Each structure stands twice: as C-alpha cells, then as structure tokens.
C-alpha cells in the first residue's frame, strides 16, 4: 500500500480523530474491487458503450430497448456485487462516530449493504425502476429478469431510477449533499476525480466552508494539489482499513448514540 508517506497517514488520522465530523464523497473507484467496472478508462463502460448513444435521457426516450442493452449489464453486475473492505471500513468509521455521512456517486447500493446508514445517493440507485410516463415505481427485481425489457403497468418501458446524462440531480440529494459539504470538518474524497458536474462542486464547497480535504486515490487527480490537503495514495480497500485500525489505536472507539 502506498499512502504518500507515514506523515500523511498520521496527519489524516489526527484530523479525523480530532474533528470527528467527517463526510465522504465516493465514486466508481471504490467499487471496482467489488467487480463493478468504472465508467472511464480502457476497461470502463464508456469504452464499450458510447454514452451519447446509451447513457442520455434523450437516447432512452428515442430508443429505450437499445439503452437497456447497457442497463441490463449494469443491473446484472450490481446485483451480484458484494461490499469490499473499503465499504466495510466506511461503515466501521460511521459506527466509531468519525464519519457522519457518505455522499456517493455510485448506484450500486454497496455502502448500505456494508452497513452504512447515512448514505446520500447523488445519482440514484439500481434497486428501483421508474416509468417516465406515469412515474410509477417498482422494485427492480420484481420487474426485470435477464434478457427482458421491463414494462410499467401502463405499457411504457421502465427506466432504472438513476440519473442519466441530461437529467437533473434529485433535488433532495443535491440539497443534502451540499449541506453536508458546508458543515463538515473533514471531507474524505475516495475513488473519484470529481470531474462530473455538479458533483465536482462538493469538494470546493467543503473547502471554501473551512473543511480539510483528504483524498484517497491511487493516482493524482484534478483535486490533488489544488483542493486536497492530504493525499493518501493506494487502493481504498487497503487505505481505509488501515485508517480504521490506526484510529482505534488512537482511541477513537465506538461512540454511544
């Protein structure tokens, strides 16, 4: 594991233990080790599916059956995925009273599966299907099976309740995320370069409101050196359990609620 040096990890532990009101912002990188491919990069979803053809609201309205070629793969992958050590460590940090909320750009539900209770799903989730005609909602597993295109009772093709390009962020999720960013003492950015708008505003809002930004990413991002105060380099599944262990040694044990 690379952590950018022992000084960096000690500083991160000190900040998390001292402020105890941390919020996390997570992206696709945290779920890669659970078998969920990221969207960008040579092995990403966008290398296989052109987002202009498969990931916009306009594309879904024009050709929902075509878009379901990609959506079926996403639903299948998310359905078989299990939380990894990074998700479990974040749930442990919440139980310890160090981490108060997770803002996730992911739609896989793995934070909740690991035990995190305060999760703000910025881009929705794959567990629910919605009709964009009559707005009725259904549990995904009750309406979708592999190789099928799920239909609403009204006859229209259902869409997963996730944010496609061209759709607004759910109002409540955006309001809650920005409030968490404005009021946290530490923002921990994990597995995301925070380049997609408006999620990219969250680190800036936190920083301008006085929070310290800890970044956990294997490589430098657009945040590193500009917004990030402490960069821990390495896989989230290695760095986060290490932080949990060091915080326990520091005396940041479970807190009574």
Secondary structure, 3 states (H helix, E strand, C coil): CCCCCHHHHHHHHHHHHHHCCEEEEECHHHCHHHCCCCCCCCCCHHHHCCHHHHCEHHHHHHCHHHHHHHHHHHHHHHHHCCCCHHHHHHHHHHHCCCEEEEEECCCCCHHHHHCCCCEEECCEEEEEEECCCCCCEEEHHHHCCCCCCCECCCCCECEEEECCECCCCCHHHHHHHHHHHHHCCEEEEECCCCCCCCCCHHHHHHHHCCCEEEEECCCCCCCCCCCCCEEECCCHHHHHHHHHHHHHHHCCCCCCC
